Amino acid sequence: MATSTPELQTAAATSNAGKYLTFTLGHESYGISVLKVREIIRLMDITSVPQMPPYVKGVINLRGKVVPIVDLRIKFALANAESSERTCIVVVQVKTASAASAFMGFIVDGVEEVVNFGANEIEPTPDFGSKLDTNYILGMAKIRGKVKTLLDIDCVLTSETLEKLTQTAQAA
C-alpha cells in the first residue's frame, strides 16, 4: 500500500475545502458538499422496491420524479433508531457509473448547518488498514473541537447498486 506524502495530503485537503451541509447519524456528524444538495425534505411515505439491498428503503414521488431513498444508518452499519421530527431526507445529485447524473435521497437523523471548511481544517482520511474501503470518505474536518466525516456522496453507493437504482427509478 502506497503512503501519501505531505504534499499530496495538502493538495487533497485544499481540493476538499469548501461549503458542506453537515448532518447527524446517531451521535456522529457528517458533511457532504453543498453543491451536491438539491433540497431537504421531511420524511415521507416510501414505496419499497423488491430485491434491493437492505439499506435501500425504496422510492418516493418528488413532484413527479421517482427518487430512490437510502438509509445511511443501515448503509454504514450503525445502530437503528426511531424517527423523530428532525429525521429528514437530503436529496442529492449523484453521478452514475455511466457518468450521467441522478437524484437520490438519503435519510439522516437531522441536519445541522452549512459550514465553510478551509484546507487547514480538513485532515486526510486516517489509515484504518488495508481491508477497509474508505474511498467514500473525503477527509475529516475539525470544527469547534469536534470531528466531522466528509463524505464523497458519489462513492457512498457502489456503481452497481447505483445503476440498479436509477434503472428502477426510470422504469417507475
N, CA and C atoms as an extended XYZ file, in Angstrom:
516
Properties=species:S:1:pos:R:3:atomname:S:1:resname:S:1:resid:I:1 pbc="F F F"
N         0.836       -1.170        0.000 N   MET     1
C         0.000        0.000        0.000 CA  MET     1
C         0.883        1.237        0.000 C   MET     1
N         0.637        2.142       -0.912 N   ALA     2
C         1.445        3.347       -1.035 CA  ALA     2
C         1.074        4.339        0.060 C   ALA     2
N         2.082        5.028        0.561 N   THR     3
C         1.804        6.065        1.542 CA  THR     3
C         1.775        7.399        0.829 C   THR     3
N         0.954        8.283        1.322 N   SER     4
C         0.853        9.591        0.681 CA  SER     4
C         1.830       10.544        1.328 C   SER     4
N         2.370       11.421        0.529 N   THR     5
C         3.319       12.409        1.015 CA  THR     5
C         2.569       13.584        1.608 C   THR     5
N         3.254       14.395        2.425 N   PRO     6
C         2.584       15.586        2.971 CA  PRO     6
C         2.074       16.507        1.866 C   PRO     6
N         2.781       16.561        0.743 N   GLU     7
C         2.339       17.407       -0.371 CA  GLU     7
C         1.016       16.901       -0.935 C   GLU     7
N         0.879       15.573       -1.099 N   LEU     8
C        -0.367       15.002       -1.602 CA  LEU     8
C        -1.502       15.219       -0.612 C   LEU     8
N        -1.211       15.066        0.679 N   GLN     9
C        -2.237       15.283        1.701 CA  GLN     9
C        -2.704       16.739        1.701 C   GLN     9
N        -1.767       17.687        1.548 N   THR    10
C        -2.126       19.098        1.498 CA  THR    10
C        -2.959       19.397        0.269 C   THR    10
N        -2.586       18.819       -0.878 N   ALA    11
C        -3.350       19.031       -2.114 CA  ALA    11
C        -4.769       18.483       -1.971 C   ALA    11
N        -4.898       17.311       -1.338 N   ALA    12
C        -6.226       16.716       -1.139 CA  ALA    12
C        -7.075       17.591       -0.222 C   ALA    12
N        -6.485       18.089        0.853 N   ALA    13
C        -7.232       18.945        1.779 CA  ALA    13
C        -7.657       20.239        1.090 C   ALA    13
N        -6.780       20.807        0.266 N   THR    14
C        -7.109       22.041       -0.450 CA  THR    14
C        -8.243       21.804       -1.432 C   THR    14
N        -8.196       20.678       -2.156 N   SER    15
C        -9.251       20.406       -3.138 CA  SER    15
C       -10.585       20.096       -2.454 C   SER    15
N       -10.563       19.657       -1.215 N   ASN    16
C       -11.789       19.345       -0.489 CA  ASN    16
C       -12.328       20.537        0.301 C   ASN    16
N       -11.594       21.625        0.346 N   ALA    17
C       -12.060       22.804        1.062 CA  ALA    17
C       -13.321       23.344        0.382 C   ALA    17
N       -14.227       23.890        1.166 N   GLY    18
C       -15.448       24.457        0.600 CA  GLY    18
C       -16.613       24.347        1.562 C   GLY    18
N       -17.810       24.556        1.028 N   LYS    19
C       -19.023       24.531        1.848 CA  LYS    19
C       -19.613       23.130        1.892 C   LYS    19
N       -20.008       22.731        3.112 N   TYR    20
C       -20.583       21.412        3.335 CA  TYR    20
C       -21.862       21.538        4.142 C   TYR    20
N       -22.851       20.723        3.780 N   LEU    21
C       -24.037       20.567        4.599 CA  LEU    21
C       -23.693       19.495        5.618 C   LEU    21
N       -23.812       19.818        6.902 N   THR    22
C       -23.500       18.827        7.927 CA  THR    22
C       -24.797       18.263        8.501 C   THR    22
N       -24.745       16.988        8.854 N   PHE    23
C       -25.907       16.289        9.380 CA  PHE    23
C       -25.456       15.239       10.367 C   PHE    23
N       -26.416       14.714       11.127 N   THR    24
C       -26.096       13.708       12.133 CA  THR    24
C       -26.700       12.356       11.778 C   THR    24
N       -25.984       11.346       12.180 N   LEU    25
C       -26.449        9.961       12.189 CA  LEU    25
C       -26.032        9.438       13.547 C   LEU    25
N       -26.987        9.230       14.421 N   GLY    26
C       -26.650        8.840       15.791 CA  GLY    26
C       -25.930        9.994       16.470 C   GLY    26
N       -24.778        9.688       17.061 N   HIS    27
C       -24.004       10.714       17.758 CA  HIS    27
C       -22.883       11.271       16.900 C   HIS    27
N       -22.833       10.882       15.643 N   GLU    28
C       -21.748       11.310       14.755 CA  GLU    28
C       -22.233       12.364       13.769 C   GLU    28
N       -21.288       13.212       13.343 N   SER    29
C       -21.588       14.254       12.366 CA  SER    29
C       -20.868       13.962       11.050 C   SER    29
N       -21.558       14.239        9.968 N   TYR    30
C       -21.029       14.026        8.628 CA  TYR    30
C       -21.262       15.284        7.810 C   TYR    30
N       -20.566       15.380        6.697 N   GLY    31
C       -20.768       16.502        5.809 CA  GLY    31
C       -20.698       16.058        4.358 C   GLY    31
N       -21.518       16.700        3.517 N   ILE    32
C       -21.444       16.476        2.070 CA  ILE    32
C       -21.385       17.845        1.405 C   ILE    32
N       -20.741       17.886        0.253 N   SER    33
C       -20.596       19.142       -0.468 CA  SER    33
C       -21.965       19.751       -0.715 C   SER    33
N       -22.099       21.021       -0.388 N   VAL    34
C       -23.372       21.706       -0.558 CA  VAL    34
C       -23.742       21.780       -2.046 C   VAL    34
N       -22.769       21.688       -2.933 N   LEU    35
C       -23.043       21.724       -4.369 CA  LEU    35
C       -23.803       20.488       -4.850 C   LEU    35
N       -23.741       19.400       -4.093 N   LYS    36
C       -24.453       18.166       -4.445 CA  LYS    36
C       -25.905       18.174       -3.947 C   LYS    36
N       -26.192       19.008       -2.954 N   VAL    37
C       -27.513       19.017       -2.317 CA  VAL    37
C       -28.509       19.769       -3.190 C   VAL    37
N       -29.657       19.136       -3.433 N   ARG    38
C       -30.724       19.774       -4.206 CA  ARG    38
C       -31.817       20.299       -3.293 C   ARG    38
N       -32.163       19.535       -2.272 N   GLU    39
C       -33.144       20.011       -1.301 CA  GLU    39
C       -33.173       19.096       -0.087 C   GLU    39
N       -33.813       19.600        0.960 N   ILE    40
C       -34.003       18.845        2.196 CA  ILE    40
C       -35.505       18.794        2.431 C   ILE    40
N       -36.033       17.575        2.592 N   ILE    41
C       -37.477       17.416        2.755 CA  ILE    41
C       -37.778       16.583        4.001 C   ILE    41
N       -39.009       16.707        4.473 N   ARG    42
C       -39.461       15.875        5.593 CA  ARG    42
C       -39.488       14.414        5.189 C   ARG    42
N       -39.380       13.562        6.192 N   LEU    43
C       -39.539       12.144        5.952 CA  LEU    43
C       -40.969       11.901        5.486 C   LEU    43
N       -41.144       11.143        4.417 N   MET    44
C       -42.471       10.877        3.865 CA  MET    44
C       -42.618        9.379        3.625 C   MET    44
N       -43.801        8.967        3.203 N   ASP    45
C       -44.018        7.559        2.898 CA  ASP    45
C       -43.105        7.124        1.767 C   ASP    45
N       -42.462        5.984        1.969 N   ILE    46
C       -41.521        5.444        0.993 CA  ILE    46
C       -42.091        4.142        0.450 C   ILE    46
N       -42.148        4.025       -0.875 N   THR    47
C       -42.635        2.812       -1.528 CA  THR    47
C       -41.473        1.844       -1.666 C   THR    47
N       -41.596        0.660       -1.083 N   SER    48
C       -40.494       -0.306       -1.158 CA  SER    48
C       -40.386       -0.898       -2.556 C   SER    48
N       -39.177       -1.296       -2.900 N   VAL    49
C       -38.885       -1.904       -4.195 CA  VAL    49
C       -38.263       -3.266       -3.910 C   VAL    49
N       -38.805       -4.347       -4.494 N   PRO    50
C       -38.278       -5.675       -4.209 CA  PRO    50
C       -36.843       -5.862       -4.708 C   PRO    50
N       -36.145       -6.749       -4.034 N   GLN    51
C       -34.804       -7.195       -4.389 CA  GLN    51
C       -33.750       -6.096       -4.341 C   GLN    51
N       -33.933       -5.133       -3.469 N   MET    52
C       -32.930       -4.090       -3.254 CA  MET    52
C       -32.140       -4.450       -2.003 C   MET    52
N       -30.922       -3.934       -1.887 N   PRO    53
C       -30.156       -4.157       -0.647 CA  PRO    53
C       -30.919       -3.583        0.543 C   PRO    53
N       -30.669       -4.075        1.747 N   PRO    54
C       -31.427       -3.620        2.933 CA  PRO    54
C       -31.362       -2.112        3.171 C   PRO    54
N       -30.267       -1.453        2.800 N   TYR    55
C       -30.151       -0.022        3.044 CA  TYR    55
C       -30.946        0.822        2.053 C   TYR    55
N       -31.452        0.210        0.989 N   VAL    56
C       -32.296        0.935        0.044 CA  VAL    56
C       -33.741        0.780        0.521 C   VAL    56
N       -34.300        1.865        1.036 N   LYS    57
C       -35.639        1.814        1.613 CA  LYS    57
C       -36.729        1.766        0.558 C   LYS    57
N       -36.449        2.273       -0.652 N   GLY    58
C       -37.432        2.291       -1.721 CA  GLY    58
C       -37.349        3.578       -2.496 C   GLY    58
N       -38.513        4.060       -2.944 N   VAL    59
C       -38.558        5.280       -3.747 CA  VAL    59
C       -39.672        6.196       -3.248 C   VAL    59
N       -39.536        7.481       -3.565 N   ILE    60
C       -40.600        8.450       -3.290 CA  ILE    60
C       -40.935        9.166       -4.593 C   ILE    60
N       -42.119        9.757       -4.619 N   ASN    61
C       -42.529       10.588       -5.742 CA  ASN    61
C       -42.317       12.029       -5.304 C   ASN    61
N       -41.316       12.663       -5.874 N   LEU    62
C       -40.991       14.038       -5.521 CA  LEU    62
C       -41.339       14.940       -6.695 C   LEU    62
N       -42.529       15.543       -6.616 N   ARG    63
C       -43.025       16.420       -7.676 CA  ARG    63
C       -42.928       15.768       -9.059 C   ARG    63
N       -43.387       14.528       -9.144 N   GLY    64
C       -43.444       13.828      -10.420 CA  GLY    64
C       -42.188       13.053      -10.779 C   GLY    64
N       -41.127       13.169       -9.992 N   LYS    65
C       -39.900       12.404      -10.227 CA  LYS    65
C       -39.797       11.294       -9.191 C   LYS    65
N       -39.420       10.107       -9.651 N   VAL    66
C       -39.207        8.990       -8.740 CA  VAL    66
C       -37.762        9.064       -8.248 C   VAL    66
N       -37.607        9.162       -6.921 N   VAL    67
C       -36.290        9.332       -6.314 CA  VAL    67
C       -36.012        8.158       -5.375 C   VAL    67
N       -34.927        7.400       -5.608 N   PRO    68
C       -34.551        6.317       -4.697 CA  PRO    68
C       -34.115        6.878       -3.341 C   PRO    68
N       -34.435        6.137       -2.267 N   ILE    69
C       -34.116        6.575       -0.909 CA  ILE    69
C       -33.218        5.537       -0.224 C   ILE    69
N       -32.110        6.015        0.327 N   VAL    70
C       -31.135        5.174        1.013 CA  VAL    70
C       -31.100        5.576        2.482 C   VAL    70
N       -31.101        4.585        3.364 N   ASP    71
C       -30.962        4.837        4.797 CA  ASP    71
C       -29.474        4.734        5.135 C   ASP    71
N       -28.848        5.879        5.408 N   LEU    72
C       -27.409        5.876        5.670 CA  LEU    72
C       -27.045        5.135        6.949 C   LEU    72
N       -27.970        5.077        7.915 N   ARG    73
C       -27.686        4.305        9.137 CA  ARG    73
C       -27.415        2.846        8.800 C   ARG    73
N       -28.270        2.287        7.946 N   ILE    74
C       -28.107        0.878        7.565 CA  ILE    74
C       -26.876        0.713        6.677 C   ILE    74
N       -26.681        1.636        5.737 N   LYS    75
C       -25.529        1.569        4.834 CA  LYS    75
C       -24.225        1.572        5.612 C   LYS    75
N       -24.156        2.391        6.666 N   PHE    76
C       -22.940        2.499        7.461 CA  PHE    76
C       -22.909        1.540        8.653 C   PHE    76
N       -23.879        0.619        8.734 N   ALA    77
C       -23.954       -0.381        9.802 CA  ALA    77
C       -23.997        0.270       11.188 C   ALA    77
N       -24.790        1.321       11.315 N   LEU    78
C       -24.981        1.981       12.604 CA  LEU    78
C       -26.211        1.402       13.291 C   LEU    78
N       -26.334        1.651       14.574 N   ALA    79
C       -27.486        1.164       15.328 CA  ALA    79
C       -28.765        1.793       14.779 C   ALA    79
N       -29.839        1.021       14.761 N   ASN    80
C       -31.120        1.519       14.280 CA  ASN    80
C       -31.680        2.512       15.292 C   ASN    80
N       -32.434        3.486       14.809 N   ALA    81
C       -33.023        4.490       15.696 CA  ALA    81
C       -34.424        4.822       15.217 C   ALA    81
N       -35.227        5.262       16.138 N   GLU    82
C       -36.576        5.702       15.798 CA  GLU    82
C       -36.503        7.047       15.084 C   GLU    82
N       -37.436        7.250       14.176 N   SER    83
C       -37.523        8.547       13.501 CA  SER    83
C       -38.032        9.584       14.487 C   SER    83
N       -37.565       10.820       14.316 N   SER    84
C       -38.025       11.928       15.146 CA  SER    84
C       -38.470       13.058       14.228 C   SER    84
N       -38.865       14.177       14.817 N   GLU    85
C       -39.276       15.291       13.971 CA  GLU    85
C       -38.097       15.891       13.224 C   GLU    85
N       -36.866       15.589       13.646 N   ARG    86
C       -35.663       16.080       12.950 CA  ARG    86
C       -35.224       15.161       11.813 C   ARG    86
N       -35.716       13.924       11.800 N   THR    87
C       -35.352       12.991       10.730 CA  THR    87
C       -35.843       13.546        9.402 C   THR    87
N       -34.969       13.541        8.401 N   CYS    88
C       -35.354       14.099        7.109 CA  CYS    88
C       -34.627       13.389        5.976 C   CYS    88
N       -34.979       13.775        4.771 N   ILE    89
C       -34.359       13.225        3.570 CA  ILE    89
C       -33.585       14.351        2.901 C   ILE    89
N       -32.305       14.098        2.644 N   VAL    90
C       -31.481       15.043        1.906 CA  VAL    90
C       -31.419       14.527        0.472 C   VAL    90
N       -31.960       15.305       -0.458 N   VAL    91
C       -31.955       14.910       -1.868 CA  VAL    91
C       -30.698       15.481       -2.504 C   VAL    91
N       -29.916       14.598       -3.111 N   VAL    92
C       -28.650       14.994       -3.730 CA  VAL    92
C       -28.620       14.561       -5.190 C   VAL    92
N       -27.708       15.150       -5.920 N   GLN    93
C       -27.476       14.746       -7.304 CA  GLN    93
C       -26.160       13.994       -7.325 C   GLN    93
N       -26.206       12.735       -7.774 N   VAL    94
C       -25.022       11.884       -7.810 CA  VAL    94
C       -24.702       11.501       -9.245 C   VAL    94
N       -23.442       11.103       -9.452 N   LYS    95
C       -23.018       10.632      -10.768 CA  LYS    95
C       -23.123        9.116      -10.797 C   LYS    95
N       -23.712        8.598      -11.871 N   THR    96
C       -23.812        7.147      -12.036 CA  THR    96
C       -22.556        6.642      -12.736 C   THR    96
N       -22.428        5.325      -12.834 N   ALA    97
C       -21.263        4.721      -13.480 CA  ALA    97
C       -21.135        5.161      -14.936 C   ALA    97
N       -22.262        5.449      -15.577 N   SER    98
C       -22.229        5.863      -16.979 CA  SER    98
C       -22.012        7.371      -17.113 C   SER    98
N       -21.590        8.039      -16.031 N   ALA    99
C       -21.295        9.471      -15.995 CA  ALA    99
C       -22.534       10.348      -16.133 C   ALA    99
N       -23.707        9.740      -16.088 N   ALA   100
C       -24.949       10.527      -16.074 CA  ALA   100
C       -25.179       10.986      -14.634 C   ALA   100
N       -26.162       11.830      -14.426 N   SER   101
C       -26.467       12.227      -13.054 CA  SER   101
C       -27.879       11.779      -12.712 C   SER   101
N       -28.086       11.531      -11.443 N   ALA   102
C       -29.382       11.064      -10.970 CA  ALA   102
C       -29.639       11.668       -9.593 C   ALA   102
N       -30.915       11.797       -9.242 N   PHE   103
C       -31.277       12.263       -7.913 CA  PHE   103
C       -31.411       11.059       -6.994 C   PHE   103
N       -30.992       11.256       -5.753 N   MET   104
C       -31.047       10.212       -4.740 CA  MET   104
C       -31.341       10.886       -3.417 C   MET   104
N       -32.095       10.224       -2.563 N   GLY   105
C       -32.379       10.764       -1.245 CA  GLY   105
C       -31.700        9.941       -0.175 C   GLY   105
N       -31.191       10.596        0.855 N   PHE   106
C       -30.557        9.932        1.979 CA  PHE   106
C       -31.295       10.303        3.247 C   PHE   106
N       -31.681        9.294        4.019 N   ILE   107
C       -32.335        9.543        5.305 CA  ILE   107
C       -31.253        9.844        6.332 C   ILE   107
N       -31.399       10.971        7.027 N   VAL   108
C       -30.464       11.357        8.080 CA  VAL   108
C       -31.259       11.673        9.343 C   VAL   108
N       -30.592       11.608       10.489 N   ASP   109
C       -31.265       11.870       11.763 CA  ASP   109
C       -31.587       13.344       11.954 C   ASP   109
N       -30.788       14.204       11.368 N   GLY   110
C       -31.039       15.632       11.490 CA  GLY   110
C       -29.993       16.425       10.737 C   GLY   110
N       -30.405       17.566       10.199 N   VAL   111
C       -29.483       18.461        9.510 CA  VAL   111
C       -28.973       19.466       10.529 C   VAL   111
N       -27.667       19.747       10.479 N   GLU   112
C       -27.081       20.696       11.427 CA  GLU   112
C       -26.972       22.092       10.811 C   GLU   112
N       -26.028       22.263        9.881 N   GLU   113
C       -25.758       23.589        9.331 CA  GLU   113
C       -24.934       23.470        8.055 C   GLU   113
N       -24.760       24.603        7.380 N   VAL   114
C       -23.827       24.688        6.262 CA  VAL   114
C       -22.563       25.343        6.807 C   VAL   114
N       -21.429       24.666        6.596 N   VAL   115
C       -20.158       25.131        7.137 CA  VAL   115
C       -19.155       25.277        5.998 C   VAL   115
N       -18.358       26.328        6.057 N   ASN   116
C       -17.293       26.517        5.091 CA  ASN   116
C       -15.991       26.033        5.726 C   ASN   116
N       -15.466       24.895        5.249 N   PHE   117
C       -14.227       24.336        5.786 CA  PHE   117
C       -13.058       24.783        4.928 C   PHE   117
N       -12.051       25.354        5.571 N   GLY   118
C       -10.811       25.706        4.887 CA  GLY   118
C        -9.891       24.495        4.847 C   GLY   118
N        -8.877       24.567        4.004 N   ALA   119
C        -7.935       23.452        3.856 CA  ALA   119
C        -7.254       23.111        5.177 C   ALA   119
N        -7.022       24.125        6.025 N   ASN   120
C        -6.355       23.878        7.305 CA  ASN   120
C        -7.256       23.168        8.314 C   ASN   120
N        -8.547       23.064        8.030 N   GLU   121
C        -9.483       22.389        8.935 CA  GLU   121
C        -9.792       20.961        8.508 C   GLU   121
N        -9.225       20.518        7.390 N   ILE   122
C        -9.505       19.177        6.868 CA  ILE   122
C        -8.248       18.323        6.913 C   ILE   122
N        -8.377       17.195        7.588 N   GLU   123
C        -7.285       16.218        7.661 CA  GLU   123
C        -7.573       15.108        6.663 C   GLU   123
N        -6.533       14.457        6.148 N   PRO   124
C        -6.779       13.320        5.250 CA  PRO   124
C        -7.443       12.170        6.009 C   PRO   124
N        -8.071       11.280        5.272 N   THR   125
C        -8.714       10.108        5.874 CA  THR   125
C        -7.656        9.260        6.564 C   THR   125
N        -7.865        8.900        7.827 N   PRO   126
C        -6.882        8.061        8.521 CA  PRO   126
C        -6.776        6.689        7.862 C   PRO   126
N        -5.654        6.049        8.049 N   ASP   127
C        -5.439        4.704        7.525 CA  ASP   127
C        -6.032        3.715        8.525 C   ASP   127
N        -7.150        3.090        8.147 N   PHE   128
C        -7.816        2.127        9.028 CA  PHE   128
C        -7.369        0.704        8.755 C   PHE   128
N        -6.425        0.512        7.862 N   GLY   129
C        -5.976       -0.824        7.492 CA  GLY   129
C        -6.351       -1.115        6.056 C   GLY   129
N        -5.698       -2.093        5.486 N   SER   130
C        -5.864       -2.375        4.058 CA  SER   130
C        -7.193       -3.035        3.712 C   SER   130
N        -7.875       -3.632        4.678 N   LYS   131
C        -9.116       -4.354        4.370 CA  LYS   131
C       -10.360       -3.464        4.374 C   LYS   131
N       -10.242       -2.244        4.830 N   LEU   132
C       -11.395       -1.354        4.896 CA  LEU   132
C       -11.401       -0.398        3.715 C   LEU   132
N       -12.554       -0.293        3.066 N   ASP   133
C       -12.717        0.624        1.948 CA  ASP   133
C       -13.149        1.977        2.483 C   ASP   133
N       -12.301        2.981        2.328 N   THR   134
C       -12.626        4.332        2.783 CA  THR   134
C       -12.669        5.317        1.615 C   THR   134
N       -12.881        4.804        0.403 N   ASN   135
C       -12.920        5.670       -0.780 CA  ASN   135
C       -14.038        6.704       -0.709 C   ASN   135
N       -15.078        6.427        0.049 N   TYR   136
C       -16.211        7.341        0.144 CA  TYR   136
C       -15.971        8.464        1.154 C   TYR   136
N       -14.840        8.446        1.860 N   ILE   137
C       -14.516        9.495        2.832 CA  ILE   137
C       -13.513       10.459        2.206 C   ILE   137
N       -13.905       11.735        2.103 N   LEU   138
C       -13.018       12.760        1.545 CA  LEU   138
C       -11.959       13.187        2.552 C   LEU   138
N       -12.347       13.221        3.807 N   GLY   139
C       -11.436       13.657        4.853 CA  GLY   139
C       -12.189       13.852        6.153 C   GLY   139
N       -11.462       14.317        7.137 N   MET   140
C       -12.034       14.558        8.450 CA  MET   140
C       -11.878       16.047        8.764 C   MET   140
N       -13.003       16.725        8.971 N   ALA   141
C       -12.979       18.162        9.233 CA  ALA   141
C       -13.039       18.409       10.736 C   ALA   141
N       -12.253       19.368       11.177 N   LYS   142
C       -12.229       19.727       12.598 CA  LYS   142
C       -12.852       21.106       12.752 C   LYS   142
N       -13.881       21.173       13.611 N   ILE   143
C       -14.535       22.456       13.859 CA  ILE   143
C       -15.062       22.478       15.293 C   ILE   143
N       -14.766       23.552       15.992 N   ARG   144
C       -15.216       23.743       17.374 CA  ARG   144
C       -14.951       22.517       18.256 C   ARG   144
N       -13.780       21.928       18.114 N   GLY   145
C       -13.385       20.797       18.943 CA  GLY   145
C       -14.020       19.467       18.575 C   GLY   145
N       -14.757       19.416       17.471 N   LYS   146
C       -15.392       18.173       17.039 CA  LYS   146
C       -14.865       17.767       15.672 C   LYS   146
N       -15.044       16.508       15.348 N   VAL   147
C       -14.621       15.980       14.053 CA  VAL   147
C       -15.860       15.589       13.265 C   VAL   147
N       -15.894       16.002       12.009 N   LYS   148
C       -16.989       15.651       11.104 CA  LYS   148
C       -16.390       14.879        9.931 C   LYS   148
N       -17.008       13.758        9.604 N   THR   149
C       -16.547       12.945        8.477 CA  THR   149
C       -17.138       13.517        7.196 C   THR   149
N       -16.280       13.899        6.267 N   LEU   150
C       -16.727       14.453        4.992 CA  LEU   150
C       -16.864       13.316        3.982 C   LEU   150
N       -18.058       13.200        3.408 N   LEU   151
C       -18.369       12.087        2.513 CA  LEU   151
C       -18.331       12.506        1.048 C   LEU   151
N       -17.823       11.621        0.206 N   ASP   152
C       -17.954       11.767       -1.244 CA  ASP   152
C       -19.235       11.029       -1.594 C   ASP   152
N       -20.306       11.767       -1.744 N   ILE   153
C       -21.633       11.164       -1.894 CA  ILE   153
C       -21.729       10.307       -3.156 C   ILE   153
N       -20.905       10.613       -4.168 N   ASP   154
C       -20.896        9.794       -5.382 CA  ASP   154
C       -20.332        8.396       -5.116 C   ASP   154
N       -19.517        8.264       -4.073 N   CYS   155
C       -18.878        6.976       -3.771 CA  CYS   155
C       -19.550        6.209       -2.633 C   CYS   155
N       -20.543        6.808       -1.980 N   VAL   156
C       -21.196        6.121       -0.866 CA  VAL   156
C       -21.845        4.828       -1.337 C   VAL   156
N       -22.468        4.863       -2.502 N   LEU   157
C       -23.042        3.653       -3.080 CA  LEU   157
C       -22.101        3.084       -4.127 C   LEU   157
N       -22.091        1.775       -4.254 N   THR   158
C       -21.307        1.186       -5.329 CA  THR   158
C       -21.970        1.525       -6.650 C   THR   158
N       -21.209        1.587       -7.697 N   SER   159
C       -21.773        1.946       -9.000 CA  SER   159
C       -22.800        0.912       -9.460 C   SER   159
N       -22.612       -0.334       -9.071 N   GLU   160
C       -23.565       -1.395       -9.450 CA  GLU   160
C       -24.933       -1.138       -8.819 C   GLU   160
N       -24.955       -0.822       -7.535 N   THR   161
C       -26.209       -0.534       -6.853 CA  THR   161
C       -26.836        0.738       -7.403 C   THR   161
N       -26.006        1.737       -7.662 N   LEU   162
C       -26.500        3.000       -8.198 CA  LEU   162
C       -27.146        2.805       -9.558 C   LEU   162
N       -26.550        1.997      -10.416 N   GLU   163
C       -27.135        1.714      -11.731 CA  GLU   163
C       -28.492        1.014      -11.579 C   GLU   163
N       -28.561        0.045      -10.651 N   LYS   164
C       -29.817       -0.680      -10.421 CA  LYS   164
C       -30.907        0.269       -9.925 C   LYS   164
N       -30.523        1.197       -9.037 N   LEU   165
C       -31.496        2.157       -8.508 CA  LEU   165
C       -31.995        3.114       -9.593 C   LEU   165
N       -31.087        3.614      -10.427 N   THR   166
C       -31.521        4.551      -11.455 CA  THR   166
C       -32.378        3.857      -12.505 C   THR   166
N       -32.066        2.609      -12.806 N   GLN   167
C       -32.909        1.851      -13.747 CA  GLN   167
C       -34.302        1.643      -13.161 C   GLN   167
N       -34.374        1.340      -11.864 N   THR   168
C       -35.662        1.149      -11.197 CA  THR   168
C       -36.459        2.450      -11.207 C   THR   168
N       -35.801        3.563      -10.913 N   ALA   169
C       -36.480        4.852      -10.876 CA  ALA   169
C       -36.975        5.244      -12.277 C   ALA   169
N       -36.194        4.952      -13.300 N   GLN   170
C       -36.596        5.289      -14.669 CA  GLN   170
C       -37.766        4.428      -15.128 C   GLN   170
N       -37.818        3.182      -14.665 N   ALA   171
C       -38.887        2.272      -15.069 CA  ALA   171
C       -40.210        2.622      -14.388 C   ALA   171
N       -40.127        3.274      -13.222 N   ALA   172
C       -41.342        3.562      -12.445 CA  ALA   172
C       -42.179        4.657      -13.020 C   ALA   172
